[in-house]
């Protein structure tokens, strides 16, 4: 499955790893869960229990890339870096 297919499937979980103030300033993706990158290590078990695939995203794709690598290192296999939140919005809108 590609990242675009994972996003479009509607079966997974979208996780926005930006800080809450960024959502207020830049906008958000409907139905996404906000778990800031710094909180991800403390919420691994919660994330493992979420519907998969897990698609993580941020402002540009850097932090979400780190989150995806970390989650994979914790045993999650169905994790995708969705890139920037605008990229995710574009896929959902297409």
Beta strands, then each sheet from edge to edge (+ up, - down):
strand 1: 13-16
strand 2: 33-34
strand 3: 54-58
strand 4: 79-84
sheet 1: 2+ 1+ 3+ 4+
end
